[in-house]
């Protein structure tokens, strides 16, 4: 649940690296992009989830915007998807958007086939809460007009920081669980084209 914000964040960060190779707008290739997050229940059962709907752009000036469709959460259990939507993602009314400014010059000279690690900072807006985030992203130049961006390490965010502890409490009650992770590791893989 808390993974929503981390996902958005990582997604946004990925977009930031996309400007390599020119000063044109870059747009995410949604079919090749994914934001995944993990959770642990009962102290020992780890699970991996993701969002099917992620998109991002980076403008010529380096303005970054990345959005996650929270209604596209996929936990591989239908009733859990429904419960997360209703109780954690505010019945589909919550949104997750990351914005920031990218240093376009830092990746413009990246040669095709080359990679670099890039530090990225941004602001993640989740529902009515804003969180500052920063992480290192691996940027790979796949072609003149195509860039792969992924998390170099996990991004960790908490349900408390996102203001969704009450929703997680409800999920625990509904599933009769003694505990659900209050922090979540997030991994991002984004492909951008111009």
N, C-alpha and C positions, 0 to 999 in steps of 0.2 A: 504494500500500500504506500508506504513512505517512498517507494521507489519511483513514484510518478515524478516527483520533483527532480530527483537525481537524474532521471532519464532525460527530462527536458533539458537539464543543465548540460549533460554530456552531449546531447544532440546539438545544442547550440554551440558548444565548444568545437564540435566536429565541423560545423559549418564555417567556423572562423578560419580554418586552415584552407578551405576550398579555393581561395582566391589565387592560388599559385598559377603563374603563367599568363597573367594579363589583368587588365583593369576593366573587366566586364562583369555583369551580374552573374552569380553562380546560383544554381538551383539544385536541390537534392534530387537524386534518382531514388524515388521512394521504394521501388521494388528491390533495390540493392542495399537498402539501409535498414538498420534495426537498432532499437534501444531495448536492452534486456536488464532485468533486475532479479535479485535473489531474495529469498525469505527463508526463515527457519521457524518451524513449529515444533512443539513438544521437546525443545532443546536439542533434538538430534536429527530431525527430518528436514533436509534442505531441498528447496524447490526453485526452479528457474521459470520466470515469466517474461513476457515482452508486450510491447504495443505494436499493433499492426499499422497504425496511422501516425507517421511522423513526417514532417516536412520542414525545410529550411531554405533560407536565401541569405546571400551576402551581397550587398550593393557594391557598386564601383568605388564608393567612398569608404567602404569597410564596415558599414552598418549591418549588424547581424541580427536576424530574427529566426528563431526556431520554435515550432509548435508541435505539441503532442496531442493527438486526439485521445483523451482519456477513456472515451467510450469504446476504444479499440483494444482495451486490455485483454490479453490472452494468458490465462493461467492453466489452461488445459482441463479445467473442470467448469462446466457451464454454470452451475449454481454459484460457484465462487466468483466467476466473472460478474454475475448479476449482483451478488452481495457487495462486491468491491465498488461497482458502479453506484449502487444505491447509498451505501453507508460511508464510503471513503471519498468517492468522486462526486458526491452531492447530486446523485441521480442524473449525471450527465451535464450538469450546469457548470461544473468547475472546469477551468482551463489551465493548461501549463504552457507558459511561453518564456523563452529565454532571449534576452536581448544583450547586446554588447557592441563594442567597437573593436575591429580587427586591424592589426598592423599589416597591411597588404604587402609592404615592402619586404617583410620578413620571409615570405615564401615565394615571391615573384621569380626569383632566380633558381628555384628548385628544378633540377633537370629531370626529364622523363626517366623513370626508374629509380630515382633517388628518394630518400626518406629523411625526415628530420623530426626532432621533438620540439614542440612549441607550447609554451605556457600560455594559458588563456584564462581571462577573467570575465565574469558577466553577472547579470542579475536574473534570477529565476523567479518568475511570478507564478504562484500556484494559488488559485482561488484568490483570497484577499491577502495572502502572505507573500512578502518578497524576501528572498534570501540571496546574499552575495555568495558567489561560488568561484573557485579557481581550481585548475587541474592541468596536468600535462597531457597533450594529445600527440599521437604519432600521425604524421602526415606523409602520405606516399603519392608521388606524382605518377599516375597511371598512363597519362597521355597529355598532349598539349591542352586538351579541354576537359580533362577528367582527373579528379583527385579523390583518394580514399583517406578518410580521417577516422581514427579510432582512439579509444582511451588507451593511454600508455600504462595506466594503473587503474584500479577501481576507483569510482567516485562513491563516497559514503555519505548519505544524508539520513537524518532522523525524522521519525514521524512527529516528534515534538516540534522541531524546527518548521515543519510544514503545516502544523496546526491540525493534524488528523488523528491524534491520539484517541479521541472519542470514537471515531469510526473504526479504529483497530480494536478498541474495547468491545464494540458491538459485534465485530466479526468473531472475536474469541468466544463471546456468549453464544452466538448462533451455531458455531461449530463445536461447542463444548470443549474448548481447548484451554489448558492452564496458561499458555503463553504463546505469543507471536512476536517475532523479532521487531524491535523498535528502531533498528537501523538497517539499512539495506545497501549491499554492493551493487553498483550499476556499471554496465559495460555498453559502450557505444560503437557502432560501425556505420559510418555514413559515406555515401558516394555522392560527389557533386560534379555537375557539368555546367559549362557555359555555352 
